[in-house]
Amino acid sequence: MRVHVDMNLCQTHAPCVFAAPEVFALDDHDELVYDATPADALRPAVEEAAHACPVQAIILEGT
């Protein structure tokens, strides 16, 4: 699975950080950072994060 976040859409509301903190985080400047190739075991959390994104900025590939 690959994760891509469209940073042009992302408004850093951060529900993804709460849904999948192993994959998504906010850096020291409150910018979203993420693991583009998380372990398959994290798939349910990543799918929840993508669903929770209010602007649908998270794209999952290889699902």
PQR file with spaces between the fields and no chain letter, atoms N, CA, C, O and H, PARSE charges and radii, in Angstrom:
ATOM       1  N    MET     1       0.838   -1.174    0.000 -0.4000 1.5000
ATOM       2  CA   MET     1       0.000    0.000    0.000 -0.0000 2.0000
ATOM       3  C    MET     1       0.888    1.244    0.000  0.5500 1.7000
ATOM       4  O    MET     1       1.894    1.316    0.705 -0.5500 1.4000
ATOM       5  N    ARG     2       0.489    2.201   -0.799 -0.4000 1.5000
ATOM       6  CA   ARG     2       1.159    3.503   -0.812 -0.0000 2.0000
ATOM       7  C    ARG     2       0.139    4.564   -0.423  0.5500 1.7000
ATOM       8  O    ARG     2      -1.034    4.495   -0.790 -0.5500 1.4000
ATOM       9  H    ARG     2      -0.329    2.142   -1.372  0.4000 1.0000
ATOM      10  N    VAL     3       0.614    5.529    0.319 -0.4000 1.5000
ATOM      11  CA   VAL     3      -0.227    6.635    0.756 -0.0000 2.0000
ATOM      12  C    VAL     3       0.279    7.906    0.103  0.5500 1.7000
ATOM      13  O    VAL     3       1.482    8.166    0.067 -0.5500 1.4000
ATOM      14  H    VAL     3       1.566    5.585    0.617  0.4000 1.0000
ATOM      15  N    HIS     4      -0.643    8.689   -0.409 -0.4000 1.5000
ATOM      16  CA   HIS     4      -0.303   10.002   -0.953 -0.0000 2.0000
ATOM      17  C    HIS     4      -1.278   11.011   -0.371  0.5500 1.7000
ATOM      18  O    HIS     4      -2.482   10.758   -0.316 -0.5500 1.4000
ATOM      19  H    HIS     4      -1.621    8.478   -0.380  0.4000 1.0000
ATOM      20  N    VAL     5      -0.764   12.146    0.062 -0.4000 1.5000
ATOM      21  CA   VAL     5      -1.619   13.222    0.545 -0.0000 2.0000
ATOM      22  C    VAL     5      -1.457   14.392   -0.413  0.5500 1.7000
ATOM      23  O    VAL     5      -0.347   14.871   -0.646 -0.5500 1.4000
ATOM      24  H    VAL     5       0.214   12.351    0.017  0.4000 1.0000
ATOM      25  N    ASP     6      -2.570   14.843   -0.963 -0.4000 1.5000
ATOM      26  CA   ASP     6      -2.564   16.014   -1.831 -0.0000 2.0000
ATOM      27  C    ASP     6      -2.427   17.241   -0.935  0.5500 1.7000
ATOM      28  O    ASP     6      -3.399   17.700   -0.335 -0.5500 1.4000
ATOM      29  H    ASP     6      -3.472   14.454   -0.774  0.4000 1.0000
ATOM      30  N    MET     7      -1.211   17.760   -0.854 -0.4000 1.5000
ATOM      31  CA   MET     7      -0.936   18.866    0.048 -0.0000 2.0000
ATOM      32  C    MET     7      -1.607   20.168   -0.405  0.5500 1.7000
ATOM      33  O    MET     7      -1.694   21.122    0.368 -0.5500 1.4000
ATOM      34  H    MET     7      -0.422   17.386   -1.342  0.4000 1.0000
ATOM      35  N    ASN     8      -2.075   20.205   -1.640 -0.4000 1.5000
ATOM      36  CA   ASN     8      -2.844   21.369   -2.092 -0.0000 2.0000
ATOM      37  C    ASN     8      -4.246   21.360   -1.495  0.5500 1.7000
ATOM      38  O    ASN     8      -4.863   22.412   -1.329 -0.5500 1.4000
ATOM      39  H    ASN     8      -2.005   19.429   -2.268  0.4000 1.0000
ATOM      40  N    LEU     9      -4.744   20.179   -1.175 -0.4000 1.5000
ATOM      41  CA   LEU     9      -6.057   20.052   -0.551 -0.0000 2.0000
ATOM      42  C    LEU     9      -5.989   20.049    0.978  0.5500 1.7000
ATOM      43  O    LEU     9      -6.883   20.567    1.648 -0.5500 1.4000
ATOM      44  H    LEU     9      -4.244   19.324   -1.310  0.4000 1.0000
ATOM      45  N    CYS    10      -4.938   19.468    1.513 -0.4000 1.5000
ATOM      46  CA   CYS    10      -4.812   19.296    2.965 -0.0000 2.0000
ATOM      47  C    CYS    10      -4.875   20.646    3.678  0.5500 1.7000
ATOM      48  O    CYS    10      -4.185   21.598    3.314 -0.5500 1.4000
ATOM      49  H    CYS    10      -4.212   19.047    0.969  0.4000 1.0000
ATOM      50  N    GLN    11      -5.721   20.697    4.700 -0.4000 1.5000
ATOM      51  CA   GLN    11      -5.856   21.913    5.498 -0.0000 2.0000
ATOM      52  C    GLN    11      -5.413   21.673    6.943  0.5500 1.7000
ATOM      53  O    GLN    11      -5.711   22.473    7.830 -0.5500 1.4000
ATOM      54  H    GLN    11      -6.282   19.924    4.996  0.4000 1.0000
ATOM      55  N    THR    12      -4.713   20.589    7.168 -0.4000 1.5000
ATOM      56  CA   THR    12      -4.169   20.175    8.475 -0.0000 2.0000
ATOM      57  C    THR    12      -5.204   20.210    9.598  0.5500 1.7000
ATOM      58  O    THR    12      -4.910   20.644   10.712 -0.5500 1.4000
ATOM      59  H    THR    12      -4.470   19.939    6.448  0.4000 1.0000
ATOM      60  N    HIS    13      -6.412   19.750    9.295 -0.4000 1.5000
ATOM      61  CA   HIS    13      -7.404   19.559   10.354 -0.0000 2.0000
ATOM      62  C    HIS    13      -6.957   18.427   11.274  0.5500 1.7000
ATOM      63  O    HIS    13      -7.284   18.412   12.460 -0.5500 1.4000
ATOM      64  H    HIS    13      -6.651   19.397    8.390  0.4000 1.0000
ATOM      65  N    ALA    14      -6.212   17.488   10.719 -0.4000 1.5000
ATOM      66  CA   ALA    14      -5.503   16.422   11.434 -0.0000 2.0000
ATOM      67  C    ALA    14      -6.329   15.267   11.987  0.5500 1.7000
ATOM      68  O    ALA    14      -5.860   14.627   12.928 -0.5500 1.4000
ATOM      69  H    ALA    14      -5.947   17.500    9.756  0.4000 1.0000
ATOM      70  N    PRO    15      -7.511   14.949   11.486 -0.5600 1.5000
ATOM      71  CA   PRO    15      -8.152   13.736   11.985  0.2800 2.0000
ATOM      72  C    PRO    15      -7.343   12.490   11.620  0.5500 1.7000
ATOM      73  O    PRO    15      -7.439   11.467   12.296 -0.5500 1.4000
ATOM      74  N    CYS    16      -6.552   12.576   10.559 -0.4000 1.5000
ATOM      75  CA   CYS    16      -5.701   11.447   10.172 -0.0000 2.0000
ATOM      76  C    CYS    16      -4.666   11.143   11.248  0.5500 1.7000
ATOM      77  O    CYS    16      -4.318    9.985   11.475 -0.5500 1.4000
ATOM      78  H    CYS    16      -6.475   13.408   10.009  0.4000 1.0000
ATOM      79  N    VAL    17      -4.176   12.190   11.907 -0.4000 1.5000
ATOM      80  CA   VAL    17      -3.179   12.011   12.961 -0.0000 2.0000
ATOM      81  C    VAL    17      -3.776   11.214   14.117  0.5500 1.7000
ATOM      82  O    VAL    17      -3.098   10.380   14.717 -0.5500 1.4000
ATOM      83  H    VAL    17      -4.458   13.131   11.722  0.4000 1.0000
ATOM      84  N    PHE    18      -5.033   11.470   14.424 -0.4000 1.5000
ATOM      85  CA   PHE    18      -5.700   10.750   15.510 -0.0000 2.0000
ATOM      86  C    PHE    18      -6.076    9.328   15.088  0.5500 1.7000
ATOM      87  O    PHE    18      -6.036    8.407   15.904 -0.5500 1.4000
ATOM      88  H    PHE    18      -5.583   12.148   13.936  0.4000 1.0000
ATOM      89  N    ALA    19      -6.439    9.149   13.815 -0.4000 1.5000
ATOM      90  CA   ALA    19      -6.847    7.826   13.329 -0.0000 2.0000
ATOM      91  C    ALA    19      -5.662    6.888   13.131  0.5500 1.7000
ATOM      92  O    ALA    19      -5.766    5.687   13.381 -0.5500 1.4000
ATOM      93  H    ALA    19      -6.471    9.897   13.152  0.4000 1.0000
ATOM      94  N    ALA    20      -4.534    7.437   12.681 -0.4000 1.5000
ATOM      95  CA   ALA    20      -3.362    6.596   12.380 -0.0000 2.0000
ATOM      96  C    ALA    20      -2.072    7.341   12.765  0.5500 1.7000
ATOM      97  O    ALA    20      -1.318    7.771   11.893 -0.5500 1.4000
ATOM      98  H    ALA    20      -4.449    8.412   12.477  0.4000 1.0000
ATOM      99  N    PRO    21      -1.827    7.489   14.065 -0.5600 1.5000
ATOM     100  CA   PRO    21      -0.644    8.246   14.491  0.2800 2.0000
ATOM     101  C    PRO    21       0.685    7.595   14.118  0.5500 1.7000
ATOM     102  O    PRO    21       1.726    8.252   14.138 -0.5500 1.4000
ATOM     103  N    GLU    22       0.655    6.303   13.778 -0.4000 1.5000
ATOM     104  CA   GLU    22       1.885    5.637   13.329 -0.0000 2.0000
ATOM     105  C    GLU    22       2.263    6.064   11.915  0.5500 1.7000
ATOM     106  O    GLU    22       3.395    5.854   11.479 -0.5500 1.4000
ATOM     107  H    GLU    22      -0.190    5.769   13.762  0.4000 1.0000
ATOM     108  N    VAL    23       1.317    6.661   11.202 -0.4000 1.5000
ATOM     109  CA   VAL    23       1.527    7.011    9.795 -0.0000 2.0000
ATOM     110  C    VAL    23       1.535    8.525    9.575  0.5500 1.7000
ATOM     111  O    VAL    23       2.329    9.035    8.785 -0.5500 1.4000
ATOM     112  H    VAL    23       0.397    6.832   11.555  0.4000 1.0000
ATOM     113  N    PHE    24       0.650    9.241   10.275 -0.4000 1.5000
ATOM     114  CA   PHE    24       0.488   10.679   10.069 -0.0000 2.0000
ATOM     115  C    PHE    24       0.889   11.442   11.325  0.5500 1.7000
ATOM     116  O    PHE    24       0.644   10.985   12.442 -0.5500 1.4000
ATOM     117  H    PHE    24       0.005    8.827   10.917  0.4000 1.0000
ATOM     118  N    ALA    25       1.510   12.615   11.134 -0.4000 1.5000
ATOM     119  CA   ALA    25       1.913   13.458   12.267 -0.0000 2.0000
ATOM     120  C    ALA    25       1.994   14.904   11.802  0.5500 1.7000
ATOM     121  O    ALA    25       2.042   15.193   10.606 -0.5500 1.4000
ATOM     122  H    ALA    25       1.708   12.986   10.227  0.4000 1.0000
ATOM     123  N    LEU    26       2.008   15.793   12.768 -0.4000 1.5000
ATOM     124  CA   LEU    26       2.255   17.206   12.480 -0.0000 2.0000
ATOM     125  C    LEU    26       3.669   17.516   12.953  0.5500 1.7000
ATOM     126  O    LEU    26       4.069   17.120   14.048 -0.5500 1.4000
ATOM     127  H    LEU    26       1.969   15.558   13.739  0.4000 1.0000
ATOM     128  N    ASP    27       4.419   18.228   12.119 -0.4000 1.5000
ATOM     129  CA   ASP    27       5.789   18.570   12.490 -0.0000 2.0000
ATOM     130  C    ASP    27       5.802   19.829   13.371  0.5500 1.7000
ATOM     131  O    ASP    27       4.749   20.309   13.790 -0.5500 1.4000
ATOM     132  H    ASP    27       4.094   18.550   11.229  0.4000 1.0000
ATOM     133  N    ASP    28       6.976   20.346   13.641 -0.4000 1.5000
ATOM     134  CA   ASP    28       7.128   21.515   14.514 -0.0000 2.0000
ATOM     135  C    ASP    28       6.469   22.772   13.957  0.5500 1.7000
ATOM     136  O    ASP    28       6.238   23.732   14.693 -0.5500 1.4000
ATOM     137  H    ASP    28       7.832   19.956   13.300  0.4000 1.0000
ATOM     138  N    HIS    29       6.170   22.770   12.667 -0.4000 1.5000
ATOM     139  CA   HIS    29       5.523   23.923   12.021 -0.0000 2.0000
ATOM     140  C    HIS    29       4.048   23.650   11.741  0.5500 1.7000
ATOM     141  O    HIS    29       3.409   24.365   10.969 -0.5500 1.4000
ATOM     142  H    HIS    29       6.358   21.990   12.070  0.4000 1.0000
ATOM     143  N    ASP    30       3.515   22.607   12.377 -0.4000 1.5000
ATOM     144  CA   ASP    30       2.128   22.167   12.176 -0.0000 2.0000
ATOM     145  C    ASP    30       1.824   21.815   10.725  0.5500 1.7000
ATOM     146  O    ASP    30       0.703   22.002   10.252 -0.5500 1.4000
ATOM     147  H    ASP    30       4.034   22.026   13.005  0.4000 1.0000
ATOM     148  N    GLU    31       2.827   21.308   10.032 -0.4000 1.5000
ATOM     149  CA   GLU    31       2.663   20.799    8.676 -0.0000 2.0000
ATOM     150  C    GLU    31       2.514   19.278    8.771  0.5500 1.7000
ATOM     151  O    GLU    31       3.159   18.634    9.598 -0.5500 1.4000
ATOM     152  H    GLU    31       3.737   21.157   10.417  0.4000 1.0000
ATOM     153  N    LEU    32       1.662   18.717    7.920 -0.4000 1.5000
ATOM     154  CA   LEU    32       1.466   17.279    7.928 -0.0000 2.0000
ATOM     155  C    LEU    32       2.669   16.562    7.330  0.5500 1.7000
ATOM     156  O    LEU    32       3.167   16.942    6.270 -0.5500 1.4000
ATOM     157  H    LEU    32       1.138   19.240    7.248  0.4000 1.0000
ATOM     158  N    VAL    33       3.127   15.532    8.013 -0.4000 1.5000
ATOM     159  CA   VAL    33       4.146   14.617    7.501 -0.0000 2.0000
ATOM     160  C    VAL    33       3.558   13.215    7.617  0.5500 1.7000
ATOM     161  O    VAL    33       2.727   12.949    8.485 -0.5500 1.4000
ATOM     162  H    VAL    33       2.722   15.224    8.874  0.4000 1.0000
ATOM     163  N    TYR    34       3.998   12.323    6.734 -0.4000 1.5000
ATOM     164  CA   TYR    34       3.415   10.979    6.745 -0.0000 2.0000
ATOM     165  C    TYR    34       4.366    9.965    6.136  0.5500 1.7000
ATOM     166  O    TYR    34       5.276   10.306    5.380 -0.5500 1.4000
ATOM     167  H    TYR    34       4.674   12.539    6.029  0.4000 1.0000
ATOM     168  N    ASP    35       4.130    8.711    6.487 -0.4000 1.5000
ATOM     169  CA   ASP    35       4.874    7.579    5.947 -0.0000 2.0000
ATOM     170  C    ASP    35       4.149    7.138    4.675  0.5500 1.7000
ATOM     171  O    ASP    35       3.013    6.670    4.743 -0.5500 1.4000
ATOM     172  H    ASP    35       3.391    8.434    7.101  0.4000 1.0000
ATOM     173  N    ALA    36       4.783    7.280    3.542 -0.4000 1.5000
ATOM     174  CA   ALA    36       4.150    6.959    2.258 -0.0000 2.0000
ATOM     175  C    ALA    36       4.015    5.457    2.026  0.5500 1.7000
ATOM     176  O    ALA    36       3.228    5.035    1.178 -0.5500 1.4000
ATOM     177  H    ALA    36       5.707    7.660    3.487  0.4000 1.0000
ATOM     178  N    THR    37       4.761    4.653    2.757 -0.4000 1.5000
ATOM     179  CA   THR    37       4.701    3.201    2.584 -0.0000 2.0000
ATOM     180  C    THR    37       4.566    2.505    3.942  0.5500 1.7000
ATOM     181  O    THR    37       5.486    1.815    4.383 -0.5500 1.4000
ATOM     182  H    THR    37       5.400    4.996    3.446  0.4000 1.0000
ATOM     183  N    PRO    38       3.428    2.687    4.597 -0.5600 1.5000
ATOM     184  CA   PRO    38       3.255    2.057    5.908  0.2800 2.0000
ATOM     185  C    PRO    38       3.095    0.545    5.786  0.5500 1.7000
ATOM     186  O    PRO    38       2.778    0.019    4.719 -0.5500 1.4000
ATOM     187  N    ALA    39       3.320   -0.129    6.887 -0.4000 1.5000
ATOM     188  CA   ALA    39       3.158   -1.586    6.946 -0.0000 2.0000
ATOM     189  C    ALA    39       1.704   -1.958    6.655  0.5500 1.7000
ATOM     190  O    ALA    39       0.781   -1.227    7.015 -0.5500 1.4000
ATOM     191  H    ALA    39       3.578    0.298    7.754  0.4000 1.0000
ATOM     192  N    ASP    40       1.519   -3.092    6.007 -0.4000 1.5000
ATOM     193  CA   ASP    40       0.166   -3.554    5.681 -0.0000 2.0000
ATOM     194  C    ASP    40      -0.707   -3.736    6.919  0.5500 1.7000
ATOM     195  O    ASP    40      -1.931   -3.633    6.836 -0.5500 1.4000
ATOM     196  H    ASP    40       2.269   -3.686    5.715  0.4000 1.0000
ATOM     197  N    ALA    41      -0.095   -4.001    8.048 -0.4000 1.5000
ATOM     198  CA   ALA    41      -0.859   -4.175    9.283 -0.0000 2.0000
ATOM     199  C    ALA    41      -1.577   -2.884    9.694  0.5500 1.7000
ATOM     200  O    ALA    41      -2.533   -2.917   10.469 -0.5500 1.4000
ATOM     201  H    ALA    41       0.900   -4.085    8.115  0.4000 1.0000
ATOM     202  N    LEU    42      -1.109   -1.761    9.171 -0.4000 1.5000
ATOM     203  CA   LEU    42      -1.719   -0.468    9.503 -0.0000 2.0000
ATOM     204  C    LEU    42      -2.842   -0.079    8.551  0.5500 1.7000
ATOM     205  O    LEU    42      -3.433    0.992    8.692 -0.5500 1.4000
ATOM     206  H    LEU    42      -0.333   -1.734    8.542  0.4000 1.0000
ATOM     207  N    ARG    43      -3.136   -0.937    7.588 -0.4000 1.5000
ATOM     208  CA   ARG    43      -4.163   -0.635    6.579 -0.0000 2.0000
ATOM     209  C    ARG    43      -5.497   -0.180    7.181  0.5500 1.7000
ATOM     210  O    ARG    43      -6.036    0.832    6.733 -0.5500 1.4000
ATOM     211  H    ARG    43      -2.656   -1.806    7.474  0.4000 1.0000
ATOM     212  N    PRO    44      -6.054   -0.883    8.175 -0.5600 1.5000
ATOM     213  CA   PRO    44      -7.342   -0.430    8.715  0.2800 2.0000
ATOM     214  C    PRO    44      -7.286    1.004    9.265  0.5500 1.7000
ATOM     215  O    PRO    44      -8.212    1.786    9.050 -0.5500 1.4000
ATOM     216  N    ALA    45      -6.221    1.340    9.961 -0.4000 1.5000
ATOM     217  CA   ALA    45      -6.083    2.688   10.512 -0.0000 2.0000
ATOM     218  C    ALA    45      -5.914    3.724    9.407  0.5500 1.7000
ATOM     219  O    ALA    45      -6.468    4.820    9.493 -0.5500 1.4000
ATOM     220  H    ALA    45      -5.469    0.705   10.136  0.4000 1.0000
ATOM     221  N    VAL    46      -5.153    3.383    8.368 -0.4000 1.5000
ATOM     222  CA   VAL    46      -4.943    4.310    7.252 -0.0000 2.0000
ATOM     223  C    VAL    46      -6.246    4.513    6.486  0.5500 1.7000
ATOM     224  O    VAL    46      -6.553    5.630    6.069 -0.5500 1.4000
ATOM     225  H    VAL    46      -4.703    2.493    8.298  0.4000 1.0000
ATOM     226  N    GLU    47      -7.004    3.455    6.300 -0.4000 1.5000
ATOM     227  CA   GLU    47      -8.300    3.592    5.631 -0.0000 2.0000
ATOM     228  C    GLU    47      -9.238    4.470    6.452  0.5500 1.7000
ATOM     229  O    GLU    47      -9.981    5.282    5.901 -0.5500 1.4000
ATOM     230  H    GLU    47      -6.755    2.548    6.639  0.4000 1.0000
ATOM     231  N    GLU    48      -9.198    4.300    7.771 -0.4000 1.5000
ATOM     232  CA   GLU    48     -10.016    5.152    8.645 -0.0000 2.0000
ATOM     233  C    GLU    48      -9.576    6.611    8.529  0.5500 1.7000
ATOM     234  O    GLU    48     -10.411    7.515    8.484 -0.5500 1.4000
ATOM     235  H    GLU    48      -8.595    3.640    8.218  0.4000 1.0000
ATOM     236  N    ALA    49      -8.263    6.834    8.481 -0.4000 1.5000
ATOM     237  CA   ALA    49      -7.735    8.194    8.342 -0.0000 2.0000
ATOM     238  C    ALA    49      -8.189    8.824    7.031  0.5500 1.7000
ATOM     239  O    ALA    49      -8.583    9.990    7.006 -0.5500 1.4000
ATOM     240  H    ALA    49      -7.585    6.100    8.518  0.4000 1.0000
ATOM     241  N    ALA    50      -8.136    8.065    5.947 -0.4000 1.5000
ATOM     242  CA   ALA    50      -8.565    8.583    4.647 -0.0000 2.0000
ATOM     243  C    ALA    50     -10.048    8.932    4.669  0.5500 1.7000
ATOM     244  O    ALA    50     -10.464    9.950    4.117 -0.5500 1.4000
ATOM     245  H    ALA    50      -7.816    7.118    5.967  0.4000 1.0000
ATOM     246  N    HIS    51     -10.834    8.084    5.308 -0.4000 1.5000
ATOM     247  CA   HIS    51     -12.279    8.330    5.408 -0.0000 2.0000
ATOM     248  C    HIS    51     -12.573    9.555    6.274  0.5500 1.7000
ATOM     249  O    HIS    51     -13.522   10.292    6.006 -0.5500 1.4000
ATOM     250  H    HIS    51     -10.496    7.257    5.757  0.4000 1.0000
ATOM     251  N    ALA    52     -11.761    9.773    7.313 -0.4000 1.5000
ATOM     252  CA   ALA    52     -11.980   10.882    8.246 -0.0000 2.0000
ATOM     253  C    ALA    52     -11.554   12.235    7.691  0.5500 1.7000
ATOM     254  O    ALA    52     -11.968   13.270    8.213 -0.5500 1.4000
ATOM     255  H    ALA    52     -10.990    9.174    7.531  0.4000 1.0000
ATOM     256  N    CYS    53     -10.739   12.246    6.650 -0.4000 1.5000
ATOM     257  CA   CYS    53     -10.238   13.512    6.102 -0.0000 2.0000
ATOM     258  C    CYS    53     -11.406   14.336    5.546  0.5500 1.7000
ATOM     259  O    CYS    53     -12.092   13.885    4.628 -0.5500 1.4000
ATOM     260  H    CYS    53     -10.402   11.406    6.226  0.4000 1.0000
ATOM     261  N    PRO    54     -11.640   15.533    6.089 -0.5600 1.5000
ATOM     262  CA   PRO    54     -12.792   16.322    5.648  0.2800 2.0000
ATOM     263  C    PRO    54     -12.689   16.841    4.219  0.5500 1.7000
ATOM     264  O    PRO    54     -13.700   17.196    3.615 -0.5500 1.4000
ATOM     265  N    VAL    55     -11.471   16.887    3.674 -0.4000 1.5000
ATOM     266  CA   VAL    55     -11.311   17.370    2.298 -0.0000 2.0000
ATOM     267  C    VAL    55     -10.880   16.260    1.341  0.5500 1.7000
ATOM     268  O    VAL    55     -10.574   16.508    0.175 -0.5500 1.4000
ATOM     269  H    VAL    55     -10.649   16.598    4.165  0.4000 1.0000
ATOM     270  N    GLN    56     -10.863   15.021    1.864 -0.4000 1.5000
ATOM     271  CA   GLN    56     -10.515   13.836    1.054 -0.0000 2.0000
ATOM     272  C    GLN    56      -9.162   13.990    0.348  0.5500 1.7000
ATOM     273  O    GLN    56      -9.030   13.695   -0.839 -0.5500 1.4000
ATOM     274  H    GLN    56     -11.111   14.819    2.811  0.4000 1.0000
ATOM     275  N    ALA    57      -8.165   14.458    1.103 -0.4000 1.5000
ATOM     276  CA   ALA    57      -6.840   14.691    0.556 -0.0000 2.0000
ATOM     277  C    ALA    57      -5.957   13.439    0.550  0.5500 1.7000
ATOM     278  O    ALA    57      -4.898   13.432   -0.078 -0.5500 1.4000
ATOM     279  H    ALA    57      -8.272   14.698    2.068  0.4000 1.0000
ATOM     280  N    ILE    58      -6.385   12.385    1.244 -0.4000 1.5000
ATOM     281  CA   ILE    58      -5.571   11.176    1.378 -0.0000 2.0000
ATOM     282  C    ILE    58      -5.974   10.175    0.322  0.5500 1.7000
ATOM     283  O    ILE    58      -7.142    9.803    0.207 -0.5500 1.4000
ATOM     284  H    ILE    58      -7.245   12.390    1.755  0.4000 1.0000
ATOM     285  N    ILE    59      -4.988    9.743   -0.451 -0.4000 1.5000
ATOM     286  CA   ILE    59      -5.203    8.793   -1.544 -0.0000 2.0000
ATOM     287  C    ILE    59      -4.416    7.523   -1.225  0.5500 1.7000
ATOM     288  O    ILE    59      -3.220    7.577   -0.940 -0.5500 1.4000
ATOM     289  H    ILE    59      -4.040   10.046   -0.358  0.4000 1.0000
ATOM     290  N    LEU    60      -5.097    6.391   -1.276 -0.4000 1.5000
ATOM     291  CA   LEU    60      -4.447    5.105   -1.042 -0.0000 2.0000
ATOM     292  C    LEU    60      -4.290    4.395   -2.382  0.5500 1.7000
ATOM     293  O    LEU    60      -5.236    4.307   -3.166 -0.5500 1.4000
ATOM     294  H    LEU    60      -6.069    6.348   -1.507  0.4000 1.0000
ATOM     295  N    GLU    61      -3.097    3.895   -2.632 -0.4000 1.5000
ATOM     296  CA   GLU    61      -2.807    3.148   -3.856 -0.0000 2.0000
ATOM     297  C    GLU    61      -2.471    1.716   -3.473  0.5500 1.7000
ATOM     298  O    GLU    61      -1.894    1.461   -2.417 -0.5500 1.4000
ATOM     299  H    GLU    61      -2.329    3.966   -1.995  0.4000 1.0000
ATOM     300  N    GLY    62      -2.838    0.794   -4.339 -0.4000 1.5000
ATOM     301  CA   GLY    62      -2.548   -0.611   -4.069 -0.0000 2.0000
ATOM     302  C    GLY    62      -3.515   -1.202   -3.079  0.5500 1.7000
ATOM     303  O    GLY    62      -3.151   -2.061   -2.276 -0.5500 1.4000
ATOM     304  H    GLY    62      -3.307    1.001   -5.197  0.4000 1.0000
ATOM     305  N    THR    63      -4.767   -0.736   -3.136 -0.4000 1.5000
ATOM     306  CA   THR    63      -5.766   -1.254   -2.202 -0.0000 2.0000
ATOM     307  C    THR    63      -6.569   -2.326   -2.872  0.5500 1.7000
ATOM     308  O    THR    63      -7.469   -2.898   -2.258 -0.5500 1.4000
ATOM     309  H    THR    63      -5.063   -0.038   -3.788  0.4000 1.0000
